[in-house]
Amino acid sequence: MVYIRNHWRGDQPLLWSLWINLVLIRVVVLYADRYTLPPYIIERADAVLATVIFGVISHIVVYLWQITGLLRSCERQATGINSGVWVWISYIALITSLVFTLLSMFGAYQSLTEDKFRVDDPLALEHAREKQYSLSLNPDGSLIHIRGILALGMTGKLRLLLAQNPQVKGIVLQSEGGQVYEGRGTANLIKQHKLTTYVYGVCKSACATAFIGGARRVIGPDAKLGFHEYGLELRFPIPLFDLKGEQEKDISFYRQQKIAEEFLTRVFNSPHKDIWFPNHNELLEAGVIHHIVGK
């Protein structure tokens, strides 16, 4: 509060008021305004509310504090060596900040028009996700085959398929990975139904989590289970997504599934762009698998 009051009164040094209280804070504000808009907020009503609240706080209250303090600092420190030069630089900085603030507000207004939130095909995203994976029953209905990326929505589809086919005894997995939540959701479904899990090819990352949900876990002679640390492959950050926390949740699940502690210390050690494929003996000793068919 003392800091805020001192700037408001113009008591802080002119250069500090200029470069820190105006330029630096304004740059942070203008960068942060994107987080009230798509793709960070996808519902128009929520985006409008967030933008208005952010605008009132940052572009009115905070900006008024910035301008007033700098102008008062200019008035109090208008004498001295080179002070006149810095006063004029301060005025130019104020005008520049005003231009960029107005441009930011105009850009936000354009981003909030209804057409930016209109979806031509509301099911397009769901269809695109469904193309990333397949769920199928074997001829006698005892096994479900899961192939492809574990995309959002897959757990729900699997839950429905299991409800419609109570005779299912196991899940055959073949996947390069996918969404952390889907891997965990699939694992919990498998555990709930006490199903056996099978891997005959490659099953990595989120798929490996799903596999560990099996009451009995079986692999083929050429099967490969891959583990690595979690990561986000997005063009924009998700500040509240705690990767370490998500890993801890799955470590806890693995522990419930009787996976050896030594294995748990290594399971997320490999970088996200790399992958660790334990050999079959390591998987057996750690309790990750119970049986290898064909050996």
Secondary structure, 3 states (H helix, E strand, C coil): CHHHHHHHHCCCCHHHHHHHHHHHHHHHHHHHHHHHCCCCCCCHHHHHHHHHHHHHHHHHHHHHHHHHHHHHHHHHCCCCCCHHHHHHHHHHHHHHHHHHHHHHHHHHHHHCCHHHCCCCCCCHHHHHHHCCEEEEECCCCCEEEEEECECCCHHHHHHHHHHHCCCCCEEEEEECCECHHHHHHHHHHHHHCCCEEEEEEEEECHHHHHHHCCCEEEECCCCEEEECCCCCCCCCCCCCCCHHHHHHHHHHHHHHCCCCHHHHCCCCCCCCCCCECCCHHHHHHHCCCCEECCC
